Amino acid sequence: MNPGPLHHSKLIIPSHIAHGLTGDMNKIPPLSTLVIDLHLIGLKK
């Protein structure tokens, strides 16, 4: 994956892998699927 505004990935994490039946202290409801958008903005050597 190369850096730049058009290089991104979407992670979809189902509830049984993420926070499950408990959620996360009123921030994430129970049984929620997490969708995370990742954007690569640079690399450090």
MODELLER restraints for C-alpha pairs under 7 A, 6 or more apart:
rsr = mdl.restraints
at = mdl.atoms
rsr.add(forms.Gaussian(group=physical.xy_distance, feature=features.Distance(at['CA:1:A'], at['CA:7:A']), mean=6.70, stdev=0.5))
rsr.add(forms.Gaussian(group=physical.xy_distance, feature=features.Distance(at['CA:3:A'], at['CA:40:A']), mean=5.11, stdev=0.5))
rsr.add(forms.Gaussian(group=physical.xy_distance, feature=features.Distance(at['CA:3:A'], at['CA:41:A']), mean=5.16, stdev=0.5))
rsr.add(forms.Gaussian(group=physical.xy_distance, feature=features.Distance(at['CA:3:A'], at['CA:42:A']), mean=5.04, stdev=0.5))
rsr.add(forms.Gaussian(group=physical.xy_distance, feature=features.Distance(at['CA:3:A'], at['CA:43:A']), mean=6.95, stdev=0.5))
rsr.add(forms.Gaussian(group=physical.xy_distance, feature=features.Distance(at['CA:4:A'], at['CA:40:A']), mean=6.33, stdev=0.5))
rsr.add(forms.Gaussian(group=physical.xy_distance, feature=features.Distance(at['CA:4:A'], at['CA:41:A']), mean=5.47, stdev=0.5))
rsr.add(forms.Gaussian(group=physical.xy_distance, feature=features.Distance(at['CA:5:A'], at['CA:41:A']), mean=6.84, stdev=0.5))
rsr.add(forms.Gaussian(group=physical.xy_distance, feature=features.Distance(at['CA:7:A'], at['CA:39:A']), mean=6.18, stdev=0.5))
rsr.add(forms.Gaussian(group=physical.xy_distance, feature=features.Distance(at['CA:7:A'], at['CA:40:A']), mean=6.07, stdev=0.5))
rsr.add(forms.Gaussian(group=physical.xy_distance, feature=features.Distance(at['CA:8:A'], at['CA:38:A']), mean=5.38, stdev=0.5))
rsr.add(forms.Gaussian(group=physical.xy_distance, feature=features.Distance(at['CA:8:A'], at['CA:39:A']), mean=4.38, stdev=0.5))
rsr.add(forms.Gaussian(group=physical.xy_distance, feature=features.Distance(at['CA:8:A'], at['CA:40:A']), mean=6.12, stdev=0.5))
rsr.add(forms.Gaussian(group=physical.xy_distance, feature=features.Distance(at['CA:9:A'], at['CA:37:A']), mean=5.95, stdev=0.5))
rsr.add(forms.Gaussian(group=physical.xy_distance, feature=features.Distance(at['CA:9:A'], at['CA:38:A']), mean=5.15, stdev=0.5))
rsr.add(forms.Gaussian(group=physical.xy_distance, feature=features.Distance(at['CA:9:A'], at['CA:39:A']), mean=6.68, stdev=0.5))
rsr.add(forms.Gaussian(group=physical.xy_distance, feature=features.Distance(at['CA:10:A'], at['CA:35:A']), mean=6.97, stdev=0.5))
rsr.add(forms.Gaussian(group=physical.xy_distance, feature=features.Distance(at['CA:10:A'], at['CA:36:A']), mean=5.69, stdev=0.5))
rsr.add(forms.Gaussian(group=physical.xy_distance, feature=features.Distance(at['CA:10:A'], at['CA:37:A']), mean=4.57, stdev=0.5))
rsr.add(forms.Gaussian(group=physical.xy_distance, feature=features.Distance(at['CA:10:A'], at['CA:38:A']), mean=6.14, stdev=0.5))
rsr.add(forms.Gaussian(group=physical.xy_distance, feature=features.Distance(at['CA:11:A'], at['CA:35:A']), mean=5.72, stdev=0.5))
rsr.add(forms.Gaussian(group=physical.xy_distance, feature=features.Distance(at['CA:11:A'], at['CA:36:A']), mean=5.01, stdev=0.5))
rsr.add(forms.Gaussian(group=physical.xy_distance, feature=features.Distance(at['CA:11:A'], at['CA:37:A']), mean=6.39, stdev=0.5))
rsr.add(forms.Gaussian(group=physical.xy_distance, feature=features.Distance(at['CA:12:A'], at['CA:34:A']), mean=5.80, stdev=0.5))
rsr.add(forms.Gaussian(group=physical.xy_distance, feature=features.Distance(at['CA:12:A'], at['CA:35:A']), mean=4.65, stdev=0.5))
rsr.add(forms.Gaussian(group=physical.xy_distance, feature=features.Distance(at['CA:12:A'], at['CA:36:A']), mean=6.48, stdev=0.5))
rsr.add(forms.Gaussian(group=physical.xy_distance, feature=features.Distance(at['CA:13:A'], at['CA:33:A']), mean=5.74, stdev=0.5))
rsr.add(forms.Gaussian(group=physical.xy_distance, feature=features.Distance(at['CA:13:A'], at['CA:34:A']), mean=5.01, stdev=0.5))
rsr.add(forms.Gaussian(group=physical.xy_distance, feature=features.Distance(at['CA:13:A'], at['CA:35:A']), mean=6.41, stdev=0.5))
rsr.add(forms.Gaussian(group=physical.xy_distance, feature=features.Distance(at['CA:14:A'], at['CA:33:A']), mean=4.55, stdev=0.5))
rsr.add(forms.Gaussian(group=physical.xy_distance, feature=features.Distance(at['CA:14:A'], at['CA:34:A']), mean=6.42, stdev=0.5))
rsr.add(forms.Gaussian(group=physical.xy_distance, feature=features.Distance(at['CA:15:A'], at['CA:31:A']), mean=5.00, stdev=0.5))
rsr.add(forms.Gaussian(group=physical.xy_distance, feature=features.Distance(at['CA:15:A'], at['CA:32:A']), mean=5.10, stdev=0.5))
rsr.add(forms.Gaussian(group=physical.xy_distance, feature=features.Distance(at['CA:15:A'], at['CA:33:A']), mean=4.74, stdev=0.5))
rsr.add(forms.Gaussian(group=physical.xy_distance, feature=features.Distance(at['CA:19:A'], at['CA:30:A']), mean=6.94, stdev=0.5))
rsr.add(forms.Gaussian(group=physical.xy_distance, feature=features.Distance(at['CA:20:A'], at['CA:30:A']), mean=6.08, stdev=0.5))
rsr.add(forms.Gaussian(group=physical.xy_distance, feature=features.Distance(at['CA:20:A'], at['CA:31:A']), mean=5.23, stdev=0.5))
rsr.add(forms.Gaussian(group=physical.xy_distance, feature=features.Distance(at['CA:21:A'], at['CA:30:A']), mean=4.86, stdev=0.5))
rsr.add(forms.Gaussian(group=physical.xy_distance, feature=features.Distance(at['CA:21:A'], at['CA:31:A']), mean=5.42, stdev=0.5))
rsr.add(forms.Gaussian(group=physical.xy_distance, feature=features.Distance(at['CA:22:A'], at['CA:30:A']), mean=5.13, stdev=0.5))
rsr.add(forms.Gaussian(group=physical.xy_distance, feature=features.Distance(at['CA:23:A'], at['CA:29:A']), mean=4.87, stdev=0.5))
rsr.add(forms.Gaussian(group=physical.xy_distance, feature=features.Distance(at['CA:23:A'], at['CA:30:A']), mean=3.98, stdev=0.5))
rsr.add(forms.Gaussian(group=physical.xy_distance, feature=features.Distance(at['CA:23:A'], at['CA:31:A']), mean=6.78, stdev=0.5))
